[in-house]
Amino acid sequence: MDGPIVVGFDGSPESVAATDWAAREALRHRLPLELVHAWPWTEPHVLGSDDAKRWGRQRLVQREVALRAALPGVEVSAVHVPDAAPSVLEAAGRNASMLVLGSRGLGTMRGFLVGSVSQEVLSRAACPVVLVRAGDTAADEHLVSDEGNPSTDTPFREVALGLALQHRCDEVVAFAFKSAALRSAPLRVVHAWAPPYGSEFMAFAATGSMANNLAAAERQALADALRPGRERYPHVVVIEEVTLGSAAPALVGAVSQAGLLVIGRRTRRTPVGPHLGPVAHAAIHHVSCPVAVVPYR
């Protein structure tokens, strides 16, 4: 999709970090950037609502001007919508290439504190949603200098992709490869698998032959899933990690040095509505770099 990159802005430090990241991404993709400020207090009798709206619009205009000055190559626009943030952002995502949201960091864990707005948008958005931690800077996307200092003159950190193979997820793979290609960065693909439970596997596993065959099958399935991306982006260096065990800890442990993590969210209907799986929850709460959640069917 060639729609704009849409970023939610409410004047908070986390939303400022999100707009910075989104502007850099818009420049990489050569796409327009749209800042969206949603404000639900539309009734005139609500105390302070007029002042709050004026303050919000003023901050929105100031942010728009600042981004245009910082990145003149990006087409920037801003819109104030008098409605609840989840519905506004979900609607914007129907025509966007991606949505970018800010999240507060969790202290020494350096993960994300995902509020109700982000949870709802992550679960329902029709386009990829990227969470950016408060305090994230352009230098965080790059390797440190030889002296160990933050720098934007060093190569980009690798892009990481957490990939499950139970369902085809071509959109997730394509997003990760393109992100790596735009950064001239390596792509680290992490796939964790678990053997089938039962006495038959345990008996064969004693000899190691069945476990080896299953591992080989998983590696082949991963290679098949990555083939379209490799063919479209032959210059992207791909590092494949196939591990036996639980997906969430394997993914969190493997991406500590990544500049961007890409994971998938299967679009499906459940009795309680759309939701995030355990791997997505682990990623957004325990990974310090921006996390892109890409929907797929």
ZADO-1210 file (C-alpha; in nm, 4 decimals, padded with zeros to 6 digits):
<atoms>
<atom x="00.0000" y="00.0000" z="00.0000" code="MET" pos="1"/>
<atom x="00.1198" y="00.3497" z="-00.0857" code="ASP" pos="2"/>
<atom x="-00.0848" y="00.5312" z="00.1775" code="GLY" pos="3"/>
<atom x="00.0757" y="00.7657" z="00.4272" code="PRO" pos="4"/>
<atom x="00.2556" y="00.6681" z="00.7425" code="ILE" pos="5"/>
<atom x="00.0182" y="00.7757" z="01.0183" code="VAL" pos="6"/>
<atom x="00.1417" y="00.8527" z="01.3681" code="VAL" pos="7"/>
<atom x="-00.0640" y="00.9245" z="01.6777" code="GLY" pos="8"/>
<atom x="00.0354" y="01.2431" z="01.8592" code="PHE" pos="9"/>
<atom x="-00.0915" y="01.3746" z="02.1919" code="ASP" pos="10"/>
<atom x="00.1991" y="01.5915" z="02.3057" code="GLY" pos="11"/>
<atom x="00.3471" y="01.3277" z="02.5395" code="SER" pos="12"/>
<atom x="00.7192" y="01.2349" z="02.5294" code="PRO" pos="13"/>
<atom x="00.6348" y="00.8918" z="02.3892" code="GLU" pos="14"/>
<atom x="00.4321" y="01.0437" z="02.1062" code="SER" pos="15"/>
<atom x="00.7181" y="01.2833" z="02.0270" code="VAL" pos="16"/>
<atom x="00.9528" y="00.9853" z="01.9954" code="ALA" pos="17"/>
<atom x="00.6952" y="00.8119" z="01.7760" code="ALA" pos="18"/>
<atom x="00.6686" y="01.1105" z="01.5401" code="THR" pos="19"/>
<atom x="01.0480" y="01.1272" z="01.5075" code="ASP" pos="20"/>
<atom x="01.0689" y="00.7575" z="01.4214" code="TRP" pos="21"/>
<atom x="00.7733" y="00.7796" z="01.1830" code="ALA" pos="22"/>
<atom x="00.9280" y="01.0780" z="01.0030" code="ALA" pos="23"/>
<atom x="01.2529" y="00.8881" z="00.9470" code="ARG" pos="24"/>
<atom x="01.0558" y="00.5886" z="00.8237" code="GLU" pos="25"/>
<atom x="00.8535" y="00.8078" z="00.5877" code="ALA" pos="26"/>
<atom x="01.1784" y="00.9402" z="00.4437" code="LEU" pos="27"/>
<atom x="01.3075" y="00.5856" z="00.3911" code="ARG" pos="28"/>
<atom x="00.9845" y="00.4755" z="00.2243" code="HIS" pos="29"/>
<atom x="00.9369" y="00.8043" z="00.0352" code="ARG" pos="30"/>
<atom x="00.5854" y="00.8299" z="00.1715" code="LEU" pos="31"/>
<atom x="00.3938" y="01.1232" z="00.3205" code="PRO" pos="32"/>
<atom x="00.3626" y="01.1496" z="00.6976" code="LEU" pos="33"/>
<atom x="00.0345" y="01.2315" z="00.8694" code="GLU" pos="34"/>
<atom x="00.0132" y="01.3330" z="01.2352" code="LEU" pos="35"/>
<atom x="-00.3208" y="01.2505" z="01.3954" code="VAL" pos="36"/>
<atom x="-00.4398" y="01.4047" z="01.7195" code="HIS" pos="37"/>
<atom x="-00.7654" y="01.2632" z="01.8563" code="ALA" pos="38"/>
<atom x="-00.9552" y="01.4438" z="02.1284" code="TRP" pos="39"/>
<atom x="-01.2860" y="01.3027" z="02.2581" code="PRO" pos="40"/>
<atom x="-01.3991" y="01.6023" z="02.4644" code="TRP" pos="41"/>
<atom x="-01.6333" y="01.7681" z="02.2178" code="THR" pos="42"/>
<atom x="-01.9073" y="01.8842" z="02.4560" code="GLU" pos="43"/>
<atom x="-01.8822" y="02.2561" z="02.5441" code="PRO" pos="44"/>
<atom x="-02.0002" y="02.2005" z="02.9038" code="HIS" pos="45"/>
<atom x="-01.6985" y="01.9805" z="02.9912" code="VAL" pos="46"/>
<atom x="-01.4786" y="02.1923" z="03.2170" code="LEU" pos="47"/>
<atom x="-01.1577" y="02.3014" z="03.0451" code="GLY" pos="48"/>
<atom x="-01.2350" y="02.1223" z="02.7195" code="SER" pos="49"/>
<atom x="-01.1925" y="02.4322" z="02.4994" code="ASP" pos="50"/>
<atom x="-00.8565" y="02.5187" z="02.6541" code="ASP" pos="51"/>
<atom x="-00.7428" y="02.1577" z="02.6245" code="ALA" pos="52"/>
<atom x="-00.8386" y="02.1430" z="02.2588" code="LYS" pos="53"/>
<atom x="-00.6591" y="02.4692" z="02.1841" code="ARG" pos="54"/>
<atom x="-00.3497" y="02.3423" z="02.3649" code="TRP" pos="55"/>
<atom x="-00.3625" y="02.0142" z="02.1736" code="GLY" pos="56"/>
<atom x="-00.3978" y="02.1849" z="01.8378" code="ARG" pos="57"/>
<atom x="-00.1168" y="02.4249" z="01.9184" code="GLN" pos="58"/>
<atom x="00.1165" y="02.1384" z="02.0101" code="ARG" pos="59"/>
<atom x="00.0138" y="01.9545" z="01.6930" code="LEU" pos="60"/>
<atom x="00.0985" y="02.2522" z="01.4722" code="VAL" pos="61"/>
<atom x="00.4307" y="02.3036" z="01.6506" code="GLN" pos="62"/>
<atom x="00.5220" y="01.9385" z="01.5993" code="ARG" pos="63"/>
<atom x="00.4278" y="01.9539" z="01.2320" code="GLU" pos="64"/>
<atom x="00.6488" y="02.2600" z="01.1799" code="VAL" pos="65"/>
<atom x="00.9398" y="02.1014" z="01.3683" code="ALA" pos="66"/>
<atom x="00.9292" y="01.7824" z="01.1605" code="LEU" pos="67"/>
<atom x="00.9142" y="01.9746" z="00.8345" code="ARG" pos="68"/>
<atom x="01.2217" y="02.1718" z="00.9379" code="ALA" pos="69"/>
<atom x="01.4122" y="01.8626" z="01.0525" code="ALA" pos="70"/>
<atom x="01.3316" y="01.6491" z="00.7455" code="LEU" pos="71"/>
<atom x="01.2471" y="01.8768" z="00.4507" code="PRO" pos="72"/>
<atom x="01.2315" y="01.5744" z="00.2212" code="GLY" pos="73"/>
<atom x="00.9180" y="01.4454" z="00.3962" code="VAL" pos="74"/>
<atom x="00.5688" y="01.5673" z="00.3122" code="GLU" pos="75"/>
<atom x="00.4093" y="01.6314" z="00.6529" code="VAL" pos="76"/>
<atom x="00.0463" y="01.7005" z="00.7336" code="SER" pos="77"/>
<atom x="-00.1495" y="01.7090" z="01.0583" code="ALA" pos="78"/>
<atom x="-00.5132" y="01.6588" z="01.1479" code="VAL" pos="79"/>
<atom x="-00.7146" y="01.7015" z="01.4683" code="HIS" pos="80"/>
<atom x="-01.0133" y="01.4675" z="01.4962" code="VAL" pos="81"/>
<atom x="-01.2725" y="01.5204" z="01.7724" code="PRO" pos="82"/>
<atom x="-01.3303" y="01.1551" z="01.8591" code="ASP" pos="83"/>
<atom x="-01.1885" y="00.8759" z="02.0733" code="ALA" pos="84"/>
<atom x="-00.8313" y="00.7792" z="01.9849" code="ALA" pos="85"/>
<atom x="-00.8848" y="00.4043" z="01.9175" code="PRO" pos="86"/>
<atom x="-01.1593" y="00.4604" z="01.6608" code="SER" pos="87"/>
<atom x="-00.9727" y="00.7510" z="01.4997" code="VAL" pos="88"/>
<atom x="-00.6486" y="00.5571" z="01.4633" code="LEU" pos="89"/>
<atom x="-00.8217" y="00.2393" z="01.3485" code="GLU" pos="90"/>
<atom x="-01.0033" y="00.4367" z="01.0791" code="ALA" pos="91"/>
<atom x="-00.6794" y="00.6064" z="00.9712" code="ALA" pos="92"/>
<atom x="-00.5116" y="00.2674" z="00.9451" code="GLY" pos="93"/>
<atom x="-00.7507" y="00.1496" z="00.6740" code="ARG" pos="94"/>
<atom x="-00.5754" y="00.3745" z="00.4224" code="ASN" pos="95"/>
<atom x="-00.2298" y="00.3913" z="00.5816" code="ALA" pos="96"/>
<atom x="00.0886" y="00.2035" z="00.4998" code="SER" pos="97"/>
<atom x="00.1537" y="00.1775" z="00.8722" code="MET" pos="98"/>
<atom x="00.0483" y="00.3241" z="01.2044" code="LEU" pos="99"/>
<atom x="00.3072" y="00.4400" z="01.4579" code="VAL" pos="100"/>
<atom x="00.2283" y="00.4743" z="01.8270" code="LEU" pos="101"/>
<atom x="00.4351" y="00.5776" z="02.1265" code="GLY" pos="102"/>
<atom x="00.4614" y="00.3771" z="02.4485" code="SER" pos="103"/>
<atom x="00.6142" y="00.4497" z="02.7861" code="ARG" pos="104"/>
<atom x="00.9231" y="00.2520" z="02.8843" code="GLY" pos="105"/>
<atom x="00.9216" y="00.0094" z="03.1760" code="LEU" pos="106"/>
<atom x="01.2284" y="00.1345" z="03.3622" code="GLY" pos="107"/>
<atom x="01.5190" y="-00.1081" z="03.3721" code="THR" pos="108"/>
<atom x="01.3192" y="-00.3630" z="03.1721" code="MET" pos="109"/>
<atom x="01.3314" y="-00.1136" z="02.8834" code="ARG" pos="110"/>
<atom x="01.0188" y="-00.2568" z="02.7362" code="GLY" pos="111"/>
<atom x="00.6808" y="-00.1012" z="02.6673" code="PHE" pos="112"/>
<atom x="00.3888" y="-00.0012" z="02.8804" code="LEU" pos="113"/>
<atom x="00.1024" y="-00.0570" z="02.6424" code="VAL" pos="114"/>
<atom x="-00.2127" y="00.1295" z="02.7347" code="GLY" pos="115"/>
<atom x="-00.5703" y="00.0549" z="02.6366" code="SER" pos="116"/>
<atom x="-00.5499" y="00.2660" z="02.3199" code="VAL" pos="117"/>
<atom x="-00.2414" y="00.0849" z="02.1906" code="SER" pos="118"/>
<atom x="-00.3825" y="-00.2552" z="02.2860" code="GLN" pos="119"/>
<atom x="-00.7019" y="-00.1894" z="02.0948" code="GLU" pos="120"/>
<atom x="-00.5277" y="-00.0494" z="01.7876" code="VAL" pos="121"/>
<atom x="-00.2702" y="-00.3314" z="01.7834" code="LEU" pos="122"/>
<atom x="-00.5481" y="-00.5900" z="01.7939" code="SER" pos="123"/>
<atom x="-00.7696" y="-00.4360" z="01.5272" code="ARG" pos="124"/>
<atom x="-00.5652" y="-00.2308" z="01.2807" code="ALA" pos="125"/>
<atom x="-00.5744" y="-00.3345" z="00.9168" code="ALA" pos="126"/>
<atom x="-00.2146" y="-00.2211" z="00.8561" code="CYS" pos="127"/>
<atom x="00.1163" y="-00.2776" z="01.0378" code="PRO" pos="128"/>
<atom x="00.1397" y="-00.1006" z="01.3739" code="VAL" pos="129"/>
<atom x="00.4773" y="00.0050" z="01.5132" code="VAL" pos="130"/>
<atom x="00.5310" y="00.0754" z="01.8831" code="LEU" pos="131"/>
<atom x="00.8107" y="00.3205" z="01.9661" code="VAL" pos="132"/>
<atom x="00.9415" y="00.3540" z="02.3199" code="ARG" pos="133"/>
<atom x="00.9637" y="00.6938" z="02.4865" code="ALA" pos="134"/>
<atom x="01.3187" y="00.8247" z="02.4607" code="GLY" pos="135"/>
<atom x="01.3959" y="00.6362" z="02.1407" code="ASP" pos="136"/>
<atom x="01.6349" y="00.8372" z="01.9190" code="THR" pos="137"/>
<atom x="01.7804" y="00.8150" z="01.5688" code="ALA" pos="138"/>
<atom x="02.1090" y="00.6906" z="01.7153" code="ALA" pos="139"/>
<atom x="01.9296" y="00.3933" z="01.8717" code="ASP" pos="140"/>
<atom x="01.8696" y="00.2571" z="01.5214" code="GLU" pos="141"/>
<atom x="02.2438" y="00.2399" z="01.4608" code="HIS" pos="142"/>
<atom x="02.5363" y="00.0467" z="01.6026" code="LEU" pos="143"/>
<atom x="02.7503" y="00.2337" z="01.8527" code="VAL" pos="144"/>
<atom x="03.0751" y="00.3896" z="01.7318" code="SER" pos="145"/>
<atom x="03.4140" y="00.2243" z="01.7753" code="ASP" pos="146"/>
<atom x="03.4479" y="00.4295" z="02.0931" code="GLU" pos="147"/>
<atom x="03.1192" y="00.2900" z="02.2238" code="GLY" pos="148"/>
<atom x="02.9223" y="00.6126" z="02.1752" code="ASN" pos="149"/>
<atom x="02.5754" y="00.6566" z="02.0173" code="PRO" pos="150"/>
<atom x="02.6036" y="00.7571" z="01.6528" code="SER" pos="151"/>
<atom x="02.3960" y="00.7998" z="01.3383" code="THR" pos="152"/>
<atom x="02.7022" y="00.7584" z="01.1151" code="ASP" pos="153"/>
<atom x="02.7408" y="00.3860" z="01.1847" code="THR" pos="154"/>
<atom x="02.5513" y="00.1041" z="01.0062" code="PRO" pos="155"/>
<atom x="02.1953" y="00.0271" z="01.1068" code="PHE" pos="156"/>
<atom x="02.1308" y="-00.2392" z="01.3649" code="ARG" pos="157"/>
<atom x="01.9859" y="-00.5622" z="01.2294" code="GLU" pos="158"/>
<atom x="01.6151" y="-00.6088" z="01.1725" code="VAL" pos="159"/>
<atom x="01.4732" y="-00.9091" z="01.3578" code="ALA" pos="160"/>
<atom x="01.1790" y="-01.1198" z="01.2460" code="LEU" pos="161"/>
<atom x="00.9958" y="-01.3562" z="01.4778" code="GLY" pos="162"/>
<atom x="00.8306" y="-01.6113" z="01.2532" code="LEU" pos="163"/>
<atom x="00.5771" y="-01.8844" z="01.3244" code="ALA" pos="164"/>
<atom x="00.5110" y="-02.1371" z="01.0488" code="LEU" pos="165"/>
<atom x="00.1675" y="-02.2735" z="01.1352" code="GLN" pos="166"/>
<atom x="00.0102" y="-02.0387" z="00.8801" code="HIS" pos="167"/>
<atom x="00.1320" y="-01.8555" z="00.5721" code="ARG" pos="168"/>
<atom x="00.2343" y="-01.5039" z="00.6689" code="CYS" pos="169"/>
<atom x="00.3747" y="-01.3558" z="00.3489" code="ASP" pos="170"/>
<atom x="00.2860" y="-01.0019" z="00.4576" code="GLU" pos="171"/>
<atom x="00.5012" y="-01.0320" z="00.7687" code="VAL" pos="172"/>
<atom x="00.8001" y="-01.1691" z="00.5771" code="VAL" pos="173"/>
<atom x="00.7683" y="-00.8998" z="00.3084" code="ALA" pos="174"/>
<atom x="00.7542" y="-00.6213" z="00.5700" code="PHE" pos="175"/>
<atom x="01.0681" y="-00.7504" z="00.7433" code="ALA" pos="176"/>
<atom x="01.2689" y="-00.7900" z="00.4228" code="PHE" pos="177"/>
<atom x="01.1732" y="-00.4443" z="00.2994" code="LYS" pos="178"/>
<atom x="01.2614" y="-00.2898" z="00.6353" code="SER" pos="179"/>
<atom x="01.6038" y="-00.4547" z="00.6257" code="ALA" pos="180"/>
<atom x="01.6602" y="-00.3543" z="00.2635" code="ALA" pos="181"/>
<atom x="01.5745" y="00.0105" z="00.3283" code="LEU" pos="182"/>
<atom x="01.8291" y="00.0157" z="00.6092" code="ARG" pos="183"/>
<atom x="02.0950" y="-00.1947" z="00.4316" code="SER" pos="184"/>
<atom x="02.0808" y="-00.4027" z="00.7482" code="ALA" pos="185"/>
<atom x="02.0993" y="-00.7781" z="00.8122" code="PRO" pos="186"/>
<atom x="01.7769" y="-00.9640" z="00.8783" code="LEU" pos="187"/>
<atom x="01.7795" y="-01.2062" z="01.1719" code="ARG" pos="188"/>
<atom x="01.4944" y="-01.4574" z="01.1520" code="VAL" pos="189"/>
<atom x="01.4029" y="-01.6389" z="01.4727" code="VAL" pos="190"/>
<atom x="01.1809" y="-01.9464" z="01.4598" code="HIS" pos="191"/>
<atom x="01.1163" y="-02.1594" z="01.7665" code="ALA" pos="192"/>
<atom x="00.9439" y="-02.4947" z="01.7442" code="TRP" pos="193"/>
<atom x="00.8241" y="-02.7600" z="01.9865" code="ALA" pos="194"/>
<atom x="00.7980" y="-03.1354" z="01.9219" code="PRO" pos="195"/>
<atom x="00.4635" y="-03.3119" z="01.9317" code="PRO" pos="196"/>
<atom x="00.3727" y="-03.4425" z="02.2743" code="TYR" pos="197"/>
<atom x="00.3132" y="-03.8106" z="02.3288" code="GLY" pos="198"/>
<atom x="00.4786" y="-04.1427" z="02.3942" code="SER" pos="199"/>
<atom x="00.5553" y="-04.2089" z="02.0264" code="GLU" pos="200"/>
<atom x="00.7784" y="-03.9029" z="02.0001" code="PHE" pos="201"/>
<atom x="00.9441" y="-03.9722" z="02.3357" code="MET" pos="202"/>
<atom x="01.0319" y="-04.3252" z="02.2266" code="ALA" pos="203"/>
<atom x="01.1824" y="-04.2188" z="01.8957" code="PHE" pos="204"/>
<atom x="01.3504" y="-03.9145" z="02.0476" code="ALA" pos="205"/>
<atom x="01.5592" y="-04.1427" z="02.2648" code="ALA" pos="206"/>
<atom x="01.7611" y="-04.2316" z="01.9576" code="THR" pos="207"/>
<atom x="01.7722" y="-03.8737" z="01.8370" code="GLY" pos="208"/>
<atom x="01.6677" y="-03.9663" z="01.4834" code="SER" pos="209"/>
<atom x="01.3132" y="-03.8357" z="01.5011" code="MET" pos="210"/>
<atom x="01.4221" y="-03.5115" z="01.6687" code="ALA" pos="211"/>
<atom x="01.6796" y="-03.4549" z="01.3953" code="ASN" pos="212"/>
<atom x="01.4204" y="-03.5209" z="01.1249" code="ASN" pos="213"/>
<atom x="01.1745" y="-03.2805" z="01.2828" code="LEU" pos="214"/>
<atom x="01.4401" y="-03.0104" z="01.3149" code="ALA" pos="215"/>
<atom x="01.5364" y="-03.0567" z="00.9491" code="ALA" pos="216"/>
<atom x="01.1703" y="-03.0254" z="00.8493" code="ALA" pos="217"/>
<atom x="01.1391" y="-02.7004" z="01.0464" code="GLU" pos="218"/>
<atom x="01.4511" y="-02.5587" z="00.8806" code="ARG" pos="219"/>
<atom x="01.3137" y="-02.6486" z="00.5383" code="GLN" pos="220"/>
<atom x="00.9756" y="-02.4925" z="00.6177" code="ALA" pos="221"/>
<atom x="01.1528" y="-02.1750" z="00.7267" code="LEU" pos="222"/>
<atom x="01.3606" y="-02.1672" z="00.4078" code="ALA" pos="223"/>
<atom x="01.0413" y="-02.2057" z="00.2011" code="ASP" pos="224"/>
<atom x="00.8724" y="-01.9200" z="00.3887" code="ALA" pos="225"/>
<atom x="01.1715" y="-01.6894" z="00.3331" code="LEU" pos="226"/>
<atom x="01.2258" y="-01.7745" z="-00.0335" code="ARG" pos="227"/>
<atom x="01.0035" y="-01.4950" z="-00.1798" code="PRO" pos="228"/>
<atom x="01.1819" y="-01.2351" z="00.0323" code="GLY" pos="229"/>
<atom x="01.5255" y="-01.3634" z="-00.0613" code="ARG" pos="230"/>
<atom x="01.4335" y="-01.3541" z="-00.4294" code="GLU" pos="231"/>
<atom x="01.2969" y="-00.9989" z="-00.4126" code="ARG" pos="232"/>
<atom x="01.5773" y="-00.8653" z="-00.1910" code="TYR" pos="233"/>
<atom x="01.8839" y="-01.0735" z="-00.2835" code="PRO" pos="234"/>
<atom x="02.1251" y="-00.8275" z="-00.1218" code="HIS" pos="235"/>
<atom x="01.9759" y="-00.8622" z="00.2261" code="VAL" pos="236"/>
<atom x="02.1953" y="-01.0781" z="00.4487" code="VAL" pos="237"/>
<atom x="01.9713" y="-01.3293" z="00.6278" code="VAL" pos="238"/>
<atom x="02.0639" y="-01.4977" z="00.9559" code="ILE" pos="239"/>
<atom x="01.8369" y="-01.7912" z="01.0389" code="GLU" pos="240"/>
<atom x="01.7905" y="-01.9158" z="01.3954" code="GLU" pos="241"/>
<atom x="01.5829" y="-02.2305" z="01.4441" code="VAL" pos="242"/>
<atom x="01.5575" y="-02.3248" z="01.8087" code="THR" pos="243"/>
<atom x="01.3794" y="-02.5944" z="02.0061" code="LEU" pos="244"/>
<atom x="01.1672" y="-02.4471" z="02.2815" code="GLY" pos="245"/>
<atom x="00.9167" y="-02.1770" z="02.3655" code="SER" pos="246"/>
<atom x="00.8840" y="-01.8972" z="02.1109" code="ALA" pos="247"/>
<atom x="00.8517" y="-01.5991" z="02.3452" code="ALA" pos="248"/>
<atom x="01.1785" y="-01.6345" z="02.5432" code="PRO" pos="249"/>
<atom x="01.3683" y="-01.7434" z="02.2325" code="ALA" pos="250"/>
<atom x="01.2578" y="-01.4308" z="02.0481" code="LEU" pos="251"/>
<atom x="01.3211" y="-01.1876" z="02.3341" code="VAL" pos="252"/>
<atom x="01.6673" y="-01.3334" z="02.3936" code="GLY" pos="253"/>
<atom x="01.7671" y="-01.3206" z="02.0275" code="ALA" pos="254"/>
<atom x="01.6778" y="-00.9589" z="01.9490" code="VAL" pos="255"/>
<atom x="01.8588" y="-00.7677" z="02.2236" code="SER" pos="256"/>
<atom x="02.0769" y="-00.5870" z="01.9673" code="GLN" pos="257"/>
<atom x="01.8101" y="-00.5313" z="01.7006" code="ALA" pos="258"/>
<atom x="01.6994" y="-00.1914" z="01.5739" code="GLY" pos="259"/>
<atom x="01.3522" y="-00.3166" z="01.4782" code="LEU" pos="260"/>
<atom x="01.1542" y="-00.6305" z="01.5596" code="LEU" pos="261"/>
<atom x="00.8839" y="-00.7543" z="01.3232" code="VAL" pos="262"/>
<atom x="00.6190" y="-01.0003" z="01.4390" code="ILE" pos="263"/>
<atom x="00.2875" y="-01.1136" z="01.2953" code="GLY" pos="264"/>
<atom x="-00.0689" y="-01.0959" z="01.4194" code="ARG" pos="265"/>
<atom x="-00.3128" y="-01.3348" z="01.2621" code="ARG" pos="266"/>
<atom x="-00.6412" y="-01.1685" z="01.1672" code="THR" pos="267"/>
<atom x="-00.9141" y="-01.3887" z="01.3063" code="ARG" pos="268"/>
<atom x="-01.2460" y="-01.3701" z="01.4863" code="ARG" pos="269"/>
<atom x="-01.2827" y="-01.5065" z="01.8372" code="THR" pos="270"/>
<atom x="-01.5691" y="-01.4958" z="02.0901" code="PRO" pos="271"/>
<atom x="-01.3888" y="-01.2132" z="02.2729" code="VAL" pos="272"/>
<atom x="-01.2904" y="-01.0266" z="01.9572" code="GLY" pos="273"/>
<atom x="-00.9438" y="-00.9628" z="01.8093" code="PRO" pos="274"/>
<atom x="-00.6526" y="-01.0093" z="02.0450" code="HIS" pos="275"/>
<atom x="-00.2757" y="-01.0407" z="02.0633" code="LEU" pos="276"/>
<atom x="-00.1080" y="-01.3761" z="02.1166" code="GLY" pos="277"/>
<atom x="00.1469" y="-01.4587" z="02.3894" code="PRO" pos="278"/>
<atom x="00.4488" y="-01.4025" z="02.1645" code="VAL" pos="279"/>
<atom x="00.3271" y="-01.0553" z="02.0695" code="ALA" pos="280"/>
<atom x="00.2628" y="-00.9751" z="02.4353" code="HIS" pos="281"/>
<atom x="00.6126" y="-01.0882" z="02.5314" code="ALA" pos="282"/>
<atom x="00.7693" y="-00.8851" z="02.2514" code="ALA" pos="283"/>
<atom x="00.5936" y="-00.5578" z="02.3216" code="ILE" pos="284"/>
<atom x="00.6579" y="-00.5820" z="02.6963" code="HIS" pos="285"/>
<atom x="01.0189" y="-00.7010" z="02.7013" code="HIS" pos="286"/>
<atom x="01.1907" y="-00.5766" z="02.3835" code="VAL" pos="287"/>
<atom x="01.3555" y="-00.2353" z="02.3885" code="SER" pos="288"/>
<atom x="01.3621" y="-00.1564" z="02.0147" code="CYS" pos="289"/>
<atom x="01.0583" y="-00.0514" z="01.8100" code="PRO" pos="290"/>
<atom x="00.8200" y="-00.3423" z="01.7480" code="VAL" pos="291"/>
<atom x="00.6197" y="-00.3755" z="01.4261" code="ALA" pos="292"/>
<atom x="00.3062" y="-00.5913" z="01.4514" code="VAL" pos="293"/>
<atom x="00.1967" y="-00.6939" z="01.1012" code="VAL" pos="294"/>
<atom x="-00.1513" y="-00.8424" z="01.0448" code="PRO" pos="295"/>
<atom x="-00.1922" y="-01.1444" z="00.8191" code="TYR" pos="296"/>
<atom x="-00.4709" y="-01.3871" z="00.7366" code="ARG" pos="297"/>
</atoms>
